[in-house]
């Protein structure tokens, strides 16, 4: 951070300065109210324009009339995309006005706010997509590196203006000088879809027939945003779809409940391609699932290197190839009045799937998988609240959880893939924890938590949460300090809500308990919440969570130290580690 040199004022000069600022900001009262601004003897934005680069003076003149000179002069964190004088002259000529000052104060305020971001964003932070923070007008600018012919690459802002001079550092922010005026897109998502070229004809006709297009055209509320997932004729063709009739046949398979209702199939297809929020590609990359307008239908999202993949699905018995977002498309991240467009390289549709078992390692967290310590024997990393995007927690006494990769397999270290979480779940430390689940398909499941016991009377309750649905409190409250009954048969343990989940050796300190049944009402990633009820001073070590349809086998498969699914009758030498003996009903 740059060190600022403060200028000392007398009491009289401070009063004078305060009076000038109050007068200058008369048209920005809401923005300035209650804020403190420091002064500096380093050059400010307005001073830089006046003293160092007068090719931006027309912008400063407009700032004066709009009441923004004080903001440009006061200490703060700003990023200003400032069109040069030539750009403003061209803009005025296009608008049929002699100068920006002929606009009303309200119009000039909107003009200024769309060119200003209340944060310092240097060009090194630009990505091909939206900026990290919205403008003062509440709308996002986008940036993209483009190269035309043999010219050097340039950064283009909002698809409207190339940056002429970037990263001009001043005391109160950063200036990027641009070659054109920036203007918000006045057209809605629906209007932009209507203007797509002919190779989007099938998509446009389906959106029109469904009535969804009218919604995207007419809904212009300040708090109403849409993201439209586009499909070109070429992307339809990747799935063998070249006409409405082809789409209907495809949708009949995907949505068997509506095989006799073509209108509903078209409507579901169209609704599935609209998210009811503003989601640029950057936003999607930070998400795992997105609810669509189609009832109880979600889009799942996976990031692989530079690719953003929608609807990849993987279970123990099935893999479905996902479809990549076309990041290079001229339509992806195109801002609209009420949302944004995202273009696809292939075909996606809502799919009705039956329930499938998911055997999930809790340590399968995106931040952990990027670490050099991930599954590295003997490694450990401690996390505080907010440091993991899909596992959050809170409590007392600066709570932490620790990721551990055991040094070597052992009878008391039979963790799947050799790693686990040390979680002090008790009222005096980790009082609650919320976990983003893997993708679960519609159905009713038993939830099994698999762990190595620790502590005494460490009890918690579990709640299953789905967006837009009532929370489901699971019935079984249990103790992380209990032991597994190694003398009982698998059937007796199952009747008591317990099972053996580790494949190599049955041992009393490795447990798996049934929390109860949940109803997954729509396919997607949801949330499990645990709330501590009691407990003493020792942690337990969490390994896996199993989500198994209630009508499927709850006892098998088990899992060995290398993460392999093990089924009845597997030879002991085929269960990792091969040199260790086995115990625990391998044929039952």
C-alpha positions as CSV (number, residue, x, y, z in Angstrom):
1,X,0.0,0.0,0.0
2,X,1.3,3.4,-0.9
3,X,2.3,5.6,2.1
4,X,0.3,8.8,2.1
5,X,1.9,12.1,3.4
6,X,-0.8,13.9,5.3
7,X,-0.9,17.7,5.2
8,X,-1.5,19.5,8.5
9,X,-4.2,22.2,8.5
10,X,-5.1,24.8,11.0
11,X,-8.6,24.7,12.5
12,X,-9.6,27.6,10.3
13,X,-8.4,25.9,7.1
14,X,-10.1,22.7,8.1
15,X,-13.4,24.6,8.4
16,X,-12.9,26.2,5.0
17,X,-12.0,22.9,3.4
18,X,-15.1,21.3,4.9
19,X,-17.3,24.1,3.6
20,X,-15.9,23.8,0.1
21,X,-16.4,20.0,0.1
22,X,-20.0,20.3,1.3
23,X,-20.7,22.9,-1.5
24,X,-19.0,20.9,-4.2
25,X,-20.8,17.7,-3.4
26,X,-24.3,19.2,-3.3
27,X,-25.5,16.8,-6.1
28,X,-23.8,13.7,-4.6
29,X,-25.1,14.1,-1.0
30,X,-26.3,10.5,-0.8
31,X,-23.0,9.1,-1.8
32,X,-20.9,11.4,0.4
33,X,-23.1,11.4,3.5
34,X,-21.3,10.1,6.6
35,X,-17.9,9.6,5.0
36,X,-14.6,11.0,6.0
37,X,-12.1,12.0,3.4
38,X,-8.4,12.7,4.0
39,X,-6.2,15.0,2.1
40,X,-2.7,14.4,0.7
41,X,0.1,16.5,-0.8
42,X,0.4,13.8,-3.5
43,X,-1.4,14.5,-6.8
44,X,-5.1,13.6,-7.1
45,X,-7.1,12.5,-10.1
46,X,-8.3,16.0,-11.0
47,X,-4.9,17.5,-10.4
48,X,-3.3,14.9,-12.7
49,X,-5.7,15.9,-15.5
50,X,-5.0,19.6,-15.0
51,X,-1.3,19.4,-14.5
52,X,-0.1,16.3,-16.4
53,X,-2.6,15.3,-19.1
54,X,-5.1,17.9,-20.3
55,X,-6.3,15.5,-23.1
56,X,-8.9,14.4,-20.4
57,X,-10.1,17.9,-19.5
58,X,-13.5,17.5,-21.1
59,X,-14.2,14.7,-18.7
60,X,-13.1,16.9,-15.8
61,X,-15.4,19.7,-17.0
62,X,-18.3,17.3,-17.0
63,X,-17.3,16.2,-13.5
64,X,-17.6,19.8,-12.3
65,X,-21.2,20.1,-13.5
66,X,-22.1,16.7,-12.2
67,X,-20.7,17.6,-8.7
68,X,-18.0,14.9,-8.9
69,X,-14.9,17.2,-8.7
70,X,-14.8,16.7,-4.9
71,X,-14.7,12.9,-5.3
72,X,-11.9,13.2,-7.9
73,X,-10.0,15.4,-5.5
74,X,-10.6,13.7,-2.2
75,X,-8.5,10.8,-0.8
76,X,-10.1,7.4,-1.6
77,X,-9.8,4.3,-3.7
78,X,-11.0,4.9,-7.2
79,X,-10.6,3.4,-10.6
80,X,-11.5,5.9,-13.4
81,X,-12.0,4.9,-17.0
82,X,-11.6,8.4,-18.5
83,X,-12.4,8.9,-22.2
84,X,-10.0,11.4,-23.8
85,X,-11.2,14.7,-25.3
86,X,-11.4,13.3,-28.8
87,X,-13.6,10.4,-27.6
88,X,-16.0,12.9,-25.8
89,X,-16.2,15.1,-28.9
90,X,-17.1,12.1,-31.1
91,X,-19.7,11.0,-28.5
92,X,-21.3,14.5,-28.4
93,X,-21.5,14.6,-32.2
94,X,-23.2,11.2,-32.2
95,X,-25.7,12.5,-29.5
96,X,-26.3,15.7,-31.4
97,X,-25.1,17.9,-28.5
98,X,-22.3,20.6,-28.4
99,X,-20.8,19.4,-25.2
100,X,-21.4,17.1,-22.2
101,X,-22.3,20.2,-20.1
102,X,-25.5,20.5,-22.1
103,X,-26.8,17.3,-20.5
104,X,-28.8,17.6,-17.3
105,X,-27.1,17.1,-13.9
106,X,-28.9,13.8,-13.5
107,X,-27.7,12.5,-16.9
108,X,-24.2,13.6,-16.1
109,X,-24.2,11.9,-12.8
110,X,-25.1,8.6,-14.5
111,X,-22.4,9.3,-17.1
112,X,-19.8,9.8,-14.4
113,X,-20.9,6.8,-12.3
114,X,-20.6,4.4,-15.2
115,X,-17.0,5.4,-15.6
116,X,-16.0,5.2,-11.9
117,X,-15.4,2.1,-9.7
118,X,-14.9,2.7,-6.0
119,X,-11.9,0.4,-5.8
120,X,-8.4,0.4,-7.2
121,X,-8.2,-2.1,-10.0
122,X,-5.0,-2.2,-12.0
123,X,-4.8,-3.9,-15.4
124,X,-2.9,-6.9,-14.0
125,X,-6.2,-7.8,-12.3
126,X,-8.2,-7.7,-15.5
127,X,-9.6,-10.9,-16.8
128,X,-11.6,-11.7,-19.9
129,X,-14.8,-11.0,-18.2
130,X,-16.4,-8.7,-15.7
131,X,-14.4,-6.5,-13.3
132,X,-14.2,-7.6,-9.7
133,X,-16.5,-4.7,-8.6
134,X,-19.4,-2.9,-10.2
135,X,-19.3,0.8,-11.2
136,X,-20.9,3.4,-9.1
137,X,-24.0,3.0,-11.3
138,X,-24.3,-0.6,-10.1
139,X,-23.5,-2.2,-13.4
140,X,-20.4,-4.2,-14.2
141,X,-17.8,-3.3,-16.9
142,X,-16.1,-6.1,-18.8
143,X,-12.5,-6.3,-20.1
144,X,-11.0,-8.4,-22.9
145,X,-7.6,-8.6,-24.5
146,X,-8.1,-8.3,-28.3
147,X,-5.7,-8.4,-31.3
148,X,-6.7,-7.1,-34.7
149,X,-4.5,-8.0,-37.6
150,X,-0.8,-7.5,-37.0
151,X,-1.4,-4.8,-34.4
152,X,-0.3,-5.3,-30.8
153,X,-2.9,-6.7,-28.4
154,X,-5.0,-4.1,-26.6
155,X,-7.4,-4.2,-23.6
156,X,-10.9,-3.4,-24.6
157,X,-13.4,-2.2,-22.0
158,X,-17.0,-3.1,-22.2
159,X,-16.5,-4.0,-25.9
160,X,-16.6,-0.3,-26.5
161,X,-13.3,1.4,-25.8
162,X,-9.6,0.4,-26.1
163,X,-7.3,1.5,-23.3
164,X,-4.9,4.2,-24.5
165,X,-2.9,4.5,-21.3
166,X,-3.3,2.1,-18.3
167,X,-2.4,2.1,-14.7
168,X,-1.8,5.8,-14.1
169,X,-1.3,5.9,-10.4
170,X,-2.4,8.9,-8.4
171,X,-2.9,9.5,-4.7
172,X,-6.6,8.6,-4.7
173,X,-6.7,5.7,-7.2
174,X,-5.9,4.6,-10.8
175,X,-6.7,6.2,-14.1
176,X,-7.2,4.1,-17.3
177,X,-7.4,6.5,-20.3
178,X,-9.8,5.1,-23.0
179,X,-10.5,5.9,-26.6
180,X,-14.3,5.9,-26.4
181,X,-17.1,6.9,-24.1
182,X,-18.6,3.9,-22.1
183,X,-22.4,3.6,-22.2
184,X,-24.6,0.9,-20.6
185,X,-26.4,-1.4,-22.9
186,X,-30.0,-0.2,-23.0
187,X,-31.3,-3.4,-24.4
188,X,-32.7,-6.2,-22.3
189,X,-31.6,-9.8,-22.4
190,X,-34.7,-10.7,-24.4
191,X,-34.0,-7.9,-26.9
192,X,-30.4,-9.0,-27.4
193,X,-31.6,-12.6,-28.0
194,X,-33.9,-11.2,-30.7
195,X,-30.9,-9.6,-32.3
196,X,-28.7,-12.7,-32.4
197,X,-27.6,-13.7,-35.9
198,X,-29.3,-16.3,-38.1
199,X,-27.2,-19.2,-36.7
200,X,-29.1,-18.8,-33.4
201,X,-32.5,-19.2,-35.2
202,X,-33.6,-22.4,-33.5
203,X,-32.8,-21.1,-30.0
204,X,-34.6,-17.8,-30.7
205,X,-37.7,-19.6,-32.0
206,X,-37.8,-21.9,-29.0
207,X,-37.5,-19.0,-26.6
208,X,-40.2,-17.1,-28.4
209,X,-42.6,-20.1,-28.5
210,X,-42.2,-20.8,-24.8
211,X,-43.0,-17.2,-23.8
212,X,-39.8,-17.0,-21.8
213,X,-38.5,-14.4,-24.3
214,X,-41.3,-12.0,-23.4
215,X,-40.3,-12.2,-19.8
216,X,-36.7,-11.4,-20.6
217,X,-37.8,-8.4,-22.7
218,X,-40.3,-6.8,-20.4
219,X,-38.9,-7.4,-16.9
220,X,-36.8,-4.4,-16.1
221,X,-37.0,-4.1,-12.3
222,X,-33.9,-2.7,-10.6
223,X,-33.6,-6.0,-8.6
224,X,-34.5,-8.3,-11.5
225,X,-31.5,-9.9,-13.3
226,X,-31.3,-12.8,-15.8
227,X,-28.5,-14.8,-17.3
228,X,-29.4,-16.4,-20.6
229,X,-27.5,-19.6,-21.6
230,X,-27.3,-19.4,-25.5
231,X,-27.1,-22.3,-27.9
232,X,-26.3,-21.7,-31.6
233,X,-27.5,-24.0,-34.3
234,X,-23.9,-25.4,-34.4
235,X,-24.1,-26.3,-30.7
236,X,-27.5,-28.0,-31.2
237,X,-26.0,-30.0,-34.0
238,X,-23.4,-31.5,-31.6
239,X,-26.3,-33.5,-30.1
240,X,-27.9,-34.3,-33.5
241,X,-30.6,-31.6,-33.2
242,X,-31.3,-29.6,-36.4
243,X,-35.0,-28.8,-35.9
244,X,-37.7,-28.3,-33.3
245,X,-38.8,-31.8,-34.0
246,X,-35.4,-33.2,-33.2
247,X,-35.4,-31.2,-29.9
248,X,-38.8,-32.6,-28.9
249,X,-37.6,-36.2,-29.4
250,X,-34.5,-35.4,-27.3
251,X,-36.5,-33.8,-24.6
252,X,-39.0,-36.7,-24.4
253,X,-36.2,-38.9,-23.3
254,X,-34.8,-36.4,-20.8
255,X,-38.3,-35.6,-19.4
256,X,-40.4,-38.7,-19.7
257,X,-43.2,-37.2,-17.6
258,X,-44.1,-34.9,-20.5
259,X,-43.8,-37.1,-23.5
260,X,-47.4,-36.1,-24.6
261,X,-47.0,-32.4,-24.0
262,X,-44.8,-30.7,-26.6
263,X,-45.6,-27.2,-25.3
264,X,-44.3,-28.1,-21.8
265,X,-41.1,-29.7,-23.2
266,X,-40.3,-26.5,-25.2
267,X,-41.1,-24.4,-22.1
268,X,-38.9,-26.6,-19.8
269,X,-36.0,-26.3,-22.4
270,X,-36.3,-22.5,-22.5
271,X,-36.7,-22.1,-18.8
272,X,-33.6,-24.3,-18.2
273,X,-31.5,-21.8,-20.2
274,X,-32.2,-18.9,-17.9
275,X,-30.8,-18.2,-14.4
276,X,-32.7,-15.7,-12.3
277,X,-29.5,-13.8,-11.3
278,X,-26.6,-11.9,-12.9
279,X,-23.9,-14.4,-13.5
280,X,-20.9,-13.6,-15.7
281,X,-18.5,-16.4,-16.6
282,X,-16.4,-15.4,-13.5
283,X,-19.4,-15.7,-11.3
284,X,-20.2,-19.2,-12.7
285,X,-16.6,-20.3,-12.1
286,X,-17.1,-19.5,-8.4
287,X,-20.3,-21.5,-8.2
288,X,-21.0,-25.2,-8.2
289,X,-24.7,-25.2,-9.1
290,X,-27.2,-22.7,-10.3
291,X,-31.0,-22.8,-10.1
292,X,-32.7,-22.2,-13.4
293,X,-36.2,-20.9,-14.2
294,X,-37.2,-24.5,-14.8
295,X,-38.9,-25.9,-11.6
296,X,-36.4,-27.9,-9.5
297,X,-33.8,-28.0,-12.3
298,X,-30.2,-26.9,-11.8
299,X,-27.1,-26.5,-13.9
300,X,-23.9,-27.9,-12.4
301,X,-20.6,-26.2,-12.9
302,X,-17.1,-27.6,-13.0
303,X,-13.8,-25.7,-13.6
304,X,-11.0,-27.5,-15.3
305,X,-7.9,-25.4,-15.9
306,X,-9.2,-22.6,-18.2
307,X,-12.4,-24.4,-19.1
308,X,-15.8,-23.8,-17.6
309,X,-17.9,-26.9,-17.9
310,X,-21.7,-27.2,-17.4
311,X,-23.5,-30.4,-16.5
312,X,-20.6,-32.8,-16.1
313,X,-22.0,-35.7,-14.0
314,X,-20.0,-38.4,-12.3
315,X,-21.1,-41.1,-9.9
316,X,-19.6,-44.5,-9.0
317,X,-21.5,-46.1,-11.9
318,X,-22.0,-43.3,-14.4
319,X,-20.1,-40.5,-16.2
320,X,-21.8,-37.9,-18.4
321,X,-19.6,-35.5,-20.4
322,X,-20.2,-31.9,-19.7
323,X,-20.4,-29.0,-22.1
324,X,-17.9,-26.0,-22.1
325,X,-18.9,-22.4,-22.1
326,X,-17.6,-20.7,-25.2
327,X,-15.5,-18.0,-23.5
328,X,-14.3,-16.7,-26.9
329,X,-17.7,-16.1,-28.2
330,X,-18.6,-12.4,-28.8
331,X,-21.8,-13.1,-26.9
332,X,-20.4,-14.5,-23.7
333,X,-20.3,-11.9,-20.9
334,X,-22.3,-9.4,-23.1
335,X,-23.9,-7.1,-20.6
336,X,-27.6,-6.2,-21.0
337,X,-29.9,-3.8,-19.3
338,X,-31.3,-6.6,-17.1
339,X,-28.6,-9.3,-17.2
340,X,-25.9,-11.0,-19.3
341,X,-25.5,-13.6,-22.0
342,X,-23.4,-16.8,-21.9
343,X,-22.7,-18.8,-25.0
344,X,-22.2,-22.6,-25.1
345,X,-20.1,-24.9,-27.3
346,X,-22.6,-27.7,-27.1
347,X,-26.1,-28.8,-26.1
348,X,-27.5,-28.9,-22.5
349,X,-31.0,-29.8,-21.3
350,X,-32.9,-30.6,-18.1
351,X,-32.5,-34.2,-17.2
352,X,-34.6,-36.4,-15.0
353,X,-32.3,-38.9,-13.2
354,X,-33.1,-41.5,-10.6
355,X,-31.3,-41.5,-7.2
356,X,-27.7,-42.8,-7.2
357,X,-25.4,-43.5,-4.4
358,X,-22.6,-41.0,-3.7
359,X,-19.6,-42.0,-1.6
360,X,-17.9,-38.7,-0.9
361,X,-14.6,-37.8,0.8
362,X,-15.1,-34.8,3.0
363,X,-11.5,-33.7,2.2
364,X,-12.4,-33.3,-1.5
365,X,-12.4,-29.5,-1.1
366,X,-11.2,-27.3,-4.1
367,X,-8.8,-25.3,-2.0
368,X,-7.2,-28.4,-0.5
369,X,-6.8,-30.2,-3.8
370,X,-4.6,-27.3,-5.0
371,X,-2.2,-27.5,-2.1
372,X,1.2,-29.3,-2.3
373,X,0.2,-31.0,1.0
374,X,-2.8,-32.7,-0.6
375,X,-2.5,-36.4,0.2
376,X,1.2,-35.9,0.8
377,X,2.0,-38.3,3.7
378,X,2.7,-36.6,7.0
379,X,1.4,-33.2,5.8
380,X,-1.2,-31.0,7.6
381,X,-2.8,-27.6,7.0
382,X,-5.0,-25.6,9.4
383,X,-8.0,-23.6,8.2
384,X,-9.9,-20.8,9.8
385,X,-13.6,-19.9,9.1
386,X,-14.1,-18.6,5.6
387,X,-10.9,-20.1,4.1
388,X,-12.7,-23.0,2.5
389,X,-15.4,-22.1,-0.1
390,X,-17.5,-25.3,0.4
391,X,-17.0,-26.0,4.1
392,X,-17.6,-23.2,6.5
393,X,-17.8,-23.3,10.3
394,X,-17.9,-21.0,13.3
395,X,-17.8,-21.1,17.1
396,X,-15.7,-19.8,20.0
397,X,-12.1,-19.4,20.9
398,X,-10.8,-18.8,17.4
399,X,-12.0,-22.2,16.0
400,X,-9.9,-24.0,13.4
401,X,-10.1,-27.3,11.6
402,X,-7.0,-29.2,10.3
403,X,-6.5,-31.2,7.1
404,X,-4.2,-34.2,7.8
405,X,-2.6,-36.7,5.4
406,X,-1.4,-39.6,7.6
407,X,2.3,-40.6,7.4
408,X,1.5,-44.2,6.6
409,X,-1.4,-46.6,6.6
410,X,-2.0,-48.2,10.0
411,X,-4.8,-50.1,11.8
412,X,-5.8,-46.8,13.5
413,X,-5.2,-44.8,10.4
414,X,-7.4,-46.5,7.8
415,X,-8.6,-43.3,6.2
416,X,-9.7,-43.5,2.6
417,X,-6.9,-42.1,0.5
418,X,-5.0,-41.5,3.7
419,X,-6.4,-38.2,4.6
420,X,-9.0,-36.7,7.0
421,X,-10.2,-33.6,8.8
422,X,-9.5,-33.0,12.5
423,X,-12.7,-31.2,13.6
424,X,-13.2,-30.2,17.3
425,X,-17.0,-30.3,17.0
426,X,-18.2,-29.2,20.5
427,X,-20.0,-26.1,22.0
428,X,-16.7,-24.5,23.2
429,X,-14.9,-24.6,19.8
430,X,-16.6,-25.5,16.5
431,X,-20.2,-24.9,17.3
432,X,-21.5,-25.3,13.7
433,X,-20.4,-26.5,10.3
434,X,-22.0,-26.2,6.9
435,X,-20.9,-28.5,4.1
436,X,-21.7,-28.2,0.4
437,X,-22.6,-31.6,-0.8
438,X,-21.5,-33.3,-4.0
439,X,-24.2,-33.4,-6.8
440,X,-27.2,-35.4,-5.6
441,X,-29.9,-36.6,-7.9
442,X,-33.6,-36.4,-7.0
443,X,-34.6,-39.1,-4.5
444,X,-34.6,-40.2,-0.9
445,X,-31.3,-41.0,0.7
446,X,-29.8,-42.2,4.0
447,X,-26.9,-40.0,5.1
448,X,-23.9,-41.9,6.6
449,X,-21.1,-40.0,8.4
450,X,-17.8,-42.0,8.5
451,X,-15.2,-41.1,11.1
452,X,-12.6,-42.2,13.6
453,X,-14.0,-41.7,17.1
454,X,-12.7,-39.2,19.5
455,X,-13.8,-37.4,22.6
456,X,-16.7,-38.2,24.9
457,X,-20.3,-37.2,24.6
458,X,-19.5,-35.2,21.5
459,X,-23.1,-35.0,20.2
460,X,-24.4,-32.9,17.3
461,X,-27.5,-32.7,15.2
462,X,-27.7,-32.6,11.3
463,X,-29.9,-30.5,9.0
464,X,-30.2,-30.9,5.3
465,X,-30.9,-27.6,3.4
466,X,-32.0,-27.0,-0.2
467,X,-32.4,-23.6,-1.7
468,X,-36.1,-22.7,-1.9
469,X,-37.2,-25.7,0.2
470,X,-37.9,-26.3,3.9
471,X,-34.9,-27.4,6.0
472,X,-34.9,-31.1,7.0
473,X,-33.7,-31.9,10.5
474,X,-32.3,-35.4,10.5
475,X,-33.7,-37.6,13.4
476,X,-30.5,-39.3,14.6
477,X,-28.4,-37.3,17.1
478,X,-25.3,-39.3,17.9
479,X,-22.0,-39.2,19.7
480,X,-18.6,-38.9,17.9
481,X,-17.1,-40.6,20.9
482,X,-18.9,-43.9,20.5
483,X,-17.2,-47.1,19.4
484,X,-18.1,-49.5,16.6
485,X,-19.4,-52.8,17.8
486,X,-16.9,-55.3,16.2
487,X,-18.6,-58.3,17.7
488,X,-22.1,-57.8,16.1
489,X,-23.0,-59.0,12.7
490,X,-23.3,-56.5,9.8
491,X,-27.1,-56.9,9.9
492,X,-27.3,-56.2,13.7
493,X,-25.1,-53.2,13.3
494,X,-27.2,-52.0,10.4
495,X,-30.3,-52.3,12.5
496,X,-28.6,-50.2,15.1
497,X,-27.7,-47.5,12.5
498,X,-24.0,-48.4,12.2
499,X,-21.9,-50.1,9.5
500,X,-18.2,-50.8,8.7
501,X,-17.1,-48.6,5.9
502,X,-13.3,-49.2,5.8
503,X,-12.5,-52.3,3.8
504,X,-9.2,-53.8,5.2
505,X,-9.6,-54.3,8.9
506,X,-12.6,-54.0,11.2
507,X,-11.8,-52.0,14.3
508,X,-13.8,-50.4,17.0
509,X,-12.5,-46.8,16.5
510,X,-13.6,-46.5,12.8
511,X,-17.3,-45.9,12.6
512,X,-20.1,-45.0,10.2
513,X,-23.5,-44.0,11.5
514,X,-26.8,-43.3,9.8
515,X,-28.0,-39.7,10.5
516,X,-31.4,-40.4,8.9
517,X,-33.1,-40.0,5.6
518,X,-33.3,-36.9,3.4
519,X,-35.5,-36.1,0.5
520,X,-33.5,-34.5,-2.4
521,X,-36.2,-32.6,-4.3
522,X,-34.0,-31.5,-7.2
523,X,-30.7,-32.6,-8.7
524,X,-27.8,-30.3,-7.5
525,X,-25.4,-29.5,-4.7
526,X,-27.1,-28.8,-1.4
527,X,-26.0,-28.1,2.2
528,X,-25.5,-30.3,5.3
529,X,-25.3,-28.4,8.5
530,X,-24.1,-29.8,11.8
531,X,-24.7,-28.1,15.2
532,X,-22.8,-29.2,18.3
533,X,-24.9,-30.1,21.2
534,X,-22.4,-31.3,23.8
535,X,-18.8,-32.5,24.1
536,X,-15.5,-32.4,26.0
537,X,-12.0,-31.6,24.9
538,X,-11.0,-34.1,22.2
539,X,-11.6,-33.9,18.4
540,X,-12.9,-36.6,16.1
541,X,-11.4,-37.3,12.7
542,X,-13.9,-37.0,9.8
543,X,-13.3,-39.1,6.7
544,X,-16.3,-39.7,4.4
545,X,-20.0,-39.0,3.9
546,X,-22.2,-41.5,2.1
547,X,-25.5,-40.6,0.5
548,X,-27.2,-43.9,-0.4
549,X,-30.8,-44.3,-1.8
550,X,-33.0,-45.9,0.9
551,X,-33.9,-48.8,-1.3
552,X,-30.2,-49.7,-2.2
553,X,-27.5,-51.7,-0.4
554,X,-26.3,-49.7,2.6
555,X,-23.4,-52.0,3.6
556,X,-21.5,-52.2,0.3
557,X,-19.2,-51.1,-1.2
558,X,-16.6,-50.4,1.5
559,X,-13.4,-48.4,0.7
560,X,-9.8,-49.2,1.1
561,X,-6.8,-46.9,1.9
562,X,-6.3,-46.1,-1.8
563,X,-9.9,-45.1,-2.3
564,X,-11.0,-48.2,-4.2
565,X,-14.6,-49.4,-3.9
566,X,-14.5,-52.9,-2.5
567,X,-17.4,-55.4,-2.9
568,X,-18.1,-58.8,-1.3
569,X,-15.8,-61.6,-2.2
570,X,-12.8,-59.4,-3.1
571,X,-9.5,-61.1,-2.3
572,X,-7.6,-59.6,0.6
573,X,-4.5,-59.1,-1.5
574,X,-6.6,-56.9,-3.8
575,X,-7.5,-54.5,-1.0
576,X,-4.9,-51.8,-0.3
577,X,-2.5,-52.2,1.3
578,X,-1.9,-55.7,-0.1
579,X,0.6,-56.7,2.6
580,X,-1.8,-56.3,5.5
581,X,-4.2,-58.9,6.8
582,X,-8.0,-58.5,6.5
583,X,-10.9,-58.7,8.9
584,X,-14.5,-57.8,8.8
585,X,-16.9,-60.1,6.9
586,X,-15.5,-59.8,3.4
587,X,-18.0,-62.2,1.9
588,X,-21.1,-60.7,3.5
